[in-house]
């Protein structure tokens, strides 16, 4: 499993609106995540990786790949165990 796949998995587990999601999926437009869903997803990511994410840091992120890049920027090494 890659890091983006793990994030996608967390989104699917924590949103009833999550369907077919790819790294280029627009979180807000394509799967229509609302702010409450997004907070639940952020909480799930925090729990999974034992990190703290400010809402301001990620609220402008649009795609799954951009979210992954932002997390990697904020928490260097977060994706290391998902590299092949």
SULLIN-V850492 format. One record per run of one state. SS is the DSSP state (H for helix, E for strand, L for the rest). FROM is the first residue (numbers start at 1). TO is the last residue. Records with the same first field share a line. If there is no record, write none. Layout:
SS=FROM-TO, FROM-TO
This chain:
L=1-2, 14-25, 27-34, 50-54, 59-62, 75-79, 83-84
H=3-13, 35-49, 55-58, 64-74, 80-82
E=26-26, 63-63
